[in-house]
Amino acid sequence: MFWLLVLAFAAINALTVLRFWQDKQFARTGARRVPEAELLQLAMLGG
């Protein structure tokens, strides 16, 4: 059970880093950005 929680935390953390990176790339190219609410929700989940 413990390792499942660790794996889930690692997955949400990786997803959060990916989405923040994508947002940064979108901002550089002038494309539509990732919604701030989504970024904040991912951060609150443990990312």
NORURQUI-V508868 format. One record per backbone hydrogen bond with DSSP energy under -1.0 kcal/mol. NH is the residue of the N-H (numbers start at 1). CO is the residue of the C=O. If there is no record, write none. Layout:
NH,CO + NH,CO
This chain:
5,1 + 6,2 + 7,3 + 8,4 + 9,5 + 10,6 + 11,7 + 12,8 + 13,9 + 14,10 + 15,11 + 16,12 + 17,13 + 18,14 + 19,15 + 20,16 + 21,17 + 22,18 + 23,19 + 24,20 + 25,21 + 26,22 + 27,23 + 28,24 + 29,25 + 30,26 + 31,26 + 39,35 + 40,36 + 41,37 + 42,38 + 43,39 + 44,40 + 45,41 + 47,42
